Amino acid sequence: MKVPCHIAIIMDGNGRWAQSKGLPRIAGHHEGAKRIKEIVREAKTLGVKVLTIFAFSTENWDRPKKEIDFLFKYLEDFIKNYRAELMRERIKVNFIGRRDRIKPPIIKKMQELEAVTNANDAFVFNIALDYGGRWDILQAARQLIDDCRSGVITLDAVSEDTFKNYLAIKNLPDPDLLIRTSGEERISNFLLWNLAYAELYFTQIYWPDFNKEELKKAVSAYADRERRFGQIYG
């Protein structure tokens, strides 16, 4: 079966999952958090090389404080409790997104996890945190302009490939497959540059119910598609 090298996931529907069961929204986030390790493990087992999840967008700061506090508390627990498995499975972790609005103690823990897993070479796990696609392109353009002004790169040398290396996921391959759960069918400001030719897979399943079997379904659907990249075949 043809397996995507890089999968990106918009993990949507935690709140609606909880509401459908008469539970508080926090319960949905708690259950959804359990799926992350399962999906990382299964993606690696299937032969995927890179997984990027949309954990917290630049717009999510408008959510209730209780939800935000839970998400960052889970992040701290994740960093603490997942480190041994990451090292054992040789998984490299990157956090992509803004860092100026996250509390310094959490930033320190993120940086420590990135440093300790940096040499791991079996799988790359990107966590998009306070991330937005428009922010990503804008900060890349600003850095590129600064480098042109300082002589690091000439304007004539700027190409799509050089610009891509200023983006958050830099030299990693672009996603082959984007999965979005909960029935929404849009990319919501996620990896706008990098998703240009990704196959899109939308499912009605809420994220807390998106288990390894659902991931296999998405990969199987991807395998049945013919990727043309704007060209004509046949």
Phi, psi and omega per residue, in radians:
M1 nan 2.370 3.096
K2 -1.228 2.147 -3.080
V3 -1.969 2.326 3.092
P4 -1.135 2.444 3.071
C5 -1.211 -0.708 -3.046
H6 -2.280 2.158 3.056
I7 -1.974 2.353 3.021
A8 -1.989 2.468 -3.095
I9 -2.301 2.259 2.936
I10 -1.695 1.906 -3.028
M11 -1.522 1.614 -2.982
D12 -2.019 2.573 2.980
G13 1.908 0.162 3.133
N14 -1.034 -0.836 -3.100
G15 -1.133 -0.746 -3.136
R16 -1.189 -0.605 3.061
W17 -1.031 -0.810 -3.127
A18 -1.134 -0.798 -3.119
Q19 -1.086 -0.629 3.135
S20 -1.140 -0.349 3.139
K21 -1.871 0.138 3.131
G22 1.238 0.464 -3.103
L23 -1.902 2.772 3.050
P24 -1.166 2.690 -3.087
R25 -1.002 -0.590 3.131
I26 -1.002 -0.618 3.129
A27 -1.080 -0.609 3.091
G28 -1.163 -0.728 3.110
H29 -1.146 -0.659 3.137
H30 -1.117 -0.772 3.137
E31 -1.231 -0.689 3.133
G32 -1.098 -0.606 3.138
A33 -1.073 -0.539 -3.130
K34 -1.157 -0.452 -3.071
R35 -1.282 -0.411 -2.987
I36 -1.059 -0.910 -3.125
K37 -1.090 -0.684 3.126
E38 -1.044 -0.754 -3.104
I39 -1.255 -0.650 3.062
V40 -1.060 -0.830 -3.126
R41 -1.060 -0.787 -3.093
E42 -1.216 -0.690 3.097
A43 -1.030 -0.782 3.121
K44 -1.113 -0.719 3.117
T45 -1.091 -0.665 -3.129
L46 -1.246 -0.286 -3.130
G47 1.826 0.099 3.032
V48 -1.155 2.522 -3.107
K49 -1.809 -0.470 -3.097
V50 -2.406 2.352 3.051
L51 -2.252 2.248 3.097
T52 -2.134 2.133 3.133
I53 -1.943 2.534 3.108
F54 -1.621 1.611 -3.023
A55 -1.491 -0.618 -3.059
F56 -2.789 2.075 -3.078
S57 -1.595 2.929 3.101
T58 -1.105 -0.396 3.136
E59 -1.515 -0.265 -3.051
N60 -1.223 -0.190 3.090
W61 -1.121 -0.282 3.130
D62 -1.420 -0.062 3.133
R63 -1.295 2.879 3.108
P64 -0.984 2.484 -3.093
K65 -0.979 -0.634 -3.121
K66 -1.073 -0.693 3.120
E67 -1.180 -0.783 -3.132
I68 -1.074 -0.775 3.135
D69 -1.062 -0.706 3.118
F70 -1.101 -0.795 -3.079
L71 -1.069 -0.716 -3.134
F72 -1.347 -0.511 3.029
K73 -1.153 -0.704 3.093
Y74 -1.103 -0.697 3.120
L75 -1.025 -0.783 3.120
E76 -1.086 -0.739 3.114
D77 -1.147 -0.689 3.120
F78 -1.040 -0.837 -3.132
I79 -1.059 -0.728 -3.101
K80 -1.226 -0.780 -2.976
N81 -1.587 -0.308 -3.041
Y82 -1.705 -0.183 -3.022
R83 -1.002 -0.790 -3.084
A84 -1.073 -0.761 3.127
E85 -1.168 -0.680 3.099
L86 -1.023 -0.736 -3.140
M87 -1.233 -0.734 -3.125
R88 -1.118 -0.679 -3.106
E89 -1.601 0.051 3.098
R90 0.994 0.854 3.133
I91 -1.762 2.222 3.095
K92 -1.633 2.344 -3.138
V93 -1.949 2.305 3.000
N94 -2.152 2.373 2.979
F95 -1.775 2.178 -3.133
I96 -2.046 2.443 -3.136
G97 2.324 -3.067 3.128
R98 -1.199 2.625 3.096
R99 -2.203 0.017 -3.059
D100 -1.437 -0.199 -3.116
R101 -1.920 0.036 3.133
I102 -1.719 2.484 -3.079
K103 -1.036 2.374 -3.094
P104 -0.905 -0.704 3.126
P105 -1.073 -0.597 3.110
I106 -1.272 -0.716 3.086
I107 -1.003 -0.744 -3.141
K108 -1.044 -0.757 3.132
K109 -1.163 -0.660 3.086
M110 -1.084 -0.811 -3.128
Q111 -1.111 -0.673 3.129
E112 -1.128 -0.709 3.127
L113 -1.176 -0.709 3.087
E114 -1.056 -0.743 -3.098
A115 -1.162 -0.777 -3.054
V116 -1.260 -0.447 3.138
T117 -1.739 0.047 -2.990
N118 -1.021 -0.615 -3.090
A119 -1.503 -0.100 -3.139
N120 -1.144 2.394 -2.949
D121 -2.242 0.207 -3.101
A122 -1.633 -0.435 -3.020
F123 -2.878 2.525 3.088
V124 -2.014 2.226 -3.136
F125 -2.066 1.883 3.123
N126 -1.695 2.269 3.099
I127 -1.988 1.937 3.140
A128 -1.444 1.996 -3.009
L129 -2.276 2.166 -2.970
D130 0.879 0.887 -3.067
Y131 -1.965 2.521 2.999
G132 -2.550 2.427 -3.105
G133 -1.100 -0.676 3.116
R134 -1.177 -0.719 3.058
W135 -1.026 -0.746 -3.106
D136 -1.029 -0.850 -3.130
I137 -1.160 -0.707 -3.132
L138 -1.129 -0.796 -3.133
Q139 -1.183 -0.554 3.079
A140 -1.152 -0.752 3.137
A141 -1.109 -0.716 3.129
R142 -1.113 -0.764 3.129
Q143 -1.129 -0.693 3.133
L144 -1.131 -0.735 3.105
I145 -1.071 -0.769 3.114
D146 -1.043 -0.738 -3.123
D147 -1.206 -0.600 3.070
C148 -1.165 -0.724 3.140
R149 -1.153 -0.623 -3.100
S150 -1.543 -0.056 3.083
G151 1.512 0.133 3.107
V152 -1.144 -0.609 3.117
I153 -2.499 2.565 3.097
T154 -1.612 2.722 -3.133
L155 -1.070 -0.638 -3.140
D156 -1.134 -0.391 -3.105
A157 -1.509 -0.094 -3.106
V158 -1.329 2.161 3.103
S159 -2.381 3.110 3.077
E160 -1.044 -0.689 -3.117
D161 -1.164 -0.734 -3.138
T162 -1.205 -0.674 3.125
F163 -1.120 -0.707 -3.122
K164 -1.009 -0.591 -3.115
N165 -1.247 -0.108 3.041
Y166 -1.662 -0.143 -3.141
L167 -1.415 2.992 -3.002
A168 -1.083 -0.692 -3.118
I169 -1.646 0.090 2.925
K170 0.777 -2.049 -2.966
N171 -1.520 0.152 3.082
L172 -1.349 2.683 3.094
P173 -1.128 2.595 3.096
D174 -1.140 2.679 3.091
P175 -1.026 2.384 3.021
D176 -1.521 -0.523 -3.054
L177 -2.413 2.259 2.999
L178 -1.899 2.212 3.075
I179 -1.929 2.303 2.992
R180 -2.243 2.261 -3.128
T181 -1.637 2.962 2.987
S182 1.443 0.094 3.056
G183 1.604 -0.166 3.073
E184 -1.288 2.484 -3.068
E185 -2.193 1.175 3.075
R186 -2.700 2.874 -3.084
I187 -1.721 -0.146 2.929
S188 0.856 0.892 2.996
N189 1.132 0.562 -3.115
F190 -1.917 2.109 3.037
L191 0.821 0.886 -3.005
L192 -0.987 -0.755 3.123
W193 -1.222 -0.804 -2.962
N194 -1.314 -0.340 -3.113
L195 -1.595 0.203 -3.027
A196 -0.926 -0.680 -3.101
Y197 -2.119 0.330 3.123
A198 -1.257 2.578 2.954
E199 -1.357 2.409 -3.085
L200 -1.862 2.313 3.141
Y201 -2.251 2.025 -3.131
F202 -1.965 2.352 3.140
T203 -2.267 2.585 3.105
Q204 -1.298 -0.254 -3.095
I205 -1.109 2.284 3.033
Y206 -1.252 2.637 -3.075
W207 -0.949 -0.728 -3.138
P208 -1.055 -0.341 3.113
D209 -1.768 0.046 -3.116
F210 -1.484 1.616 -3.094
N211 -1.741 -2.978 -3.075
K212 -1.125 -0.518 3.097
E213 -1.177 -0.649 3.089
E214 -1.180 -0.632 3.079
L215 -1.108 -0.728 3.105
K216 -1.046 -0.683 3.099
K217 -1.068 -0.749 -3.129
A218 -1.136 -0.751 3.135
V219 -1.165 -0.653 3.102
S220 -1.127 -0.702 3.092
A221 -1.118 -0.705 3.085
Y222 -1.062 -0.744 -3.090
A223 -1.097 -0.462 -3.121
D224 -1.468 -0.108 -3.103
R225 -1.614 2.652 3.083
E226 -1.819 2.010 -3.113
R227 -1.541 2.122 -3.034
R228 -1.909 -0.368 3.133
F229 0.921 0.701 3.093
G230 1.462 -0.017 -3.114
Q231 -1.709 2.985 -3.122
I232 -1.958 2.246 3.111
Y233 -2.144 2.706 3.045
G234 1.377 nan nan
